[in-house]
């Protein structure tokens, strides 16, 4: 894993762990990280990460409407 330095307001430093969890959850939501990568970013086990997703209202299953339509089209031939 690579280390990045971000310039953030001082107020966020007091909430360092929450900020990291938020970023990991939103990067997972955007499809930029897998569940395992996001959990690793937070220093936690993959099995525990869905609780972080729930904390930030991010769906565990990232299955879009377009994915559903594509599956229906594939099933229908």
Phi and psi in degrees as a GROMACS rama.xvg file:
@    title "Ramachandran Plot"
@    xaxis  label "Phi"
@    yaxis  label "Psi"
@TYPE xy
-91.7362  145.953  UNK-2
-96.6817  132.466  UNK-3
-117.611  148.405  UNK-4
-110.997  126.072  UNK-5
-114.911  139.822  UNK-6
-90.6786  113.372  UNK-7
-128.768  158.926  UNK-8
-58.8079  148.604  UNK-9
-54.0979  -33.5002  UNK-10
-59.0206  -31.9483  UNK-11
-73.4426  -25.7494  UNK-12
-63.3012  -33.7307  UNK-13
-66.8656  -24.7723  UNK-14
-112.9  40.7156  UNK-15
-51.5445  -53.1124  UNK-16
-63.1354  -40.7871  UNK-17
-65.6472  -38.3088  UNK-18
-63.7853  -43.138  UNK-19
-64.1492  -43.4535  UNK-20
-61.8728  -42.2302  UNK-21
-61.0706  -49.0556  UNK-22
-61.1209  -43.0876  UNK-23
-62.9142  -43.8032  UNK-24
-62.9127  -44.0092  UNK-25
-71.7384  -33.8367  UNK-26
-68.6465  -34.61  UNK-27
-64.8615  -46.0791  UNK-28
-59.193  -37.5553  UNK-29
-79.3575  -4.38775  UNK-30
80.5555  13.3326  UNK-31
-84.7783  -24.2786  UNK-32
-129.044  146.871  UNK-33
-77.8943  170.256  UNK-34
-59.7358  -43.1662  UNK-35
-64.0716  -42.0883  UNK-36
-65.2694  -41.5844  UNK-37
-65.3431  -41.4926  UNK-38
-63.1524  -43.1058  UNK-39
-61.4652  -39.9849  UNK-40
-57.9241  -33.3571  UNK-41
-89.3183  -4.84734  UNK-42
71.0818  34.5068  UNK-43
-131.232  167.401  UNK-44
-73.0193  147.211  UNK-45
-56.4021  -37.5416  UNK-46
-66.678  -23.1928  UNK-47
-90.1546  -14.8909  UNK-48
-67.1391  -31.4973  UNK-49
-55.1723  -27.9338  UNK-50
-64.9813  -35.583  UNK-51
-67.454  -42.3698  UNK-52
-58.9249  -44.1393  UNK-53
-63.0637  -37.4359  UNK-54
-58.4216  -33.5678  UNK-55
-109.945  19.5287  UNK-56
54.7079  42.7584  UNK-57
-107.578  128.773  UNK-58
-68.2961  136.633  UNK-59
-64.1655  -44.1102  UNK-60
-92.5622  117.144  UNK-61
-97.5114  82.2846  UNK-62
-128.641  105.316  UNK-63
-82.766  167.655  UNK-64
-57.7214  -41.3025  UNK-65
-63.2598  -36.1726  UNK-66
-61.8745  -42.7246  UNK-67
-61.6458  -47.8929  UNK-68
-60.7388  -40.5065  UNK-69
-64.2901  -40.4237  UNK-70
-64.9087  -41.871  UNK-71
-62.1584  -44.6489  UNK-72
-62.8347  -39.5145  UNK-73
-66.396  -40.9866  UNK-74
-65.7717  -41.946  UNK-75
-75.4811  -9.58669  UNK-76
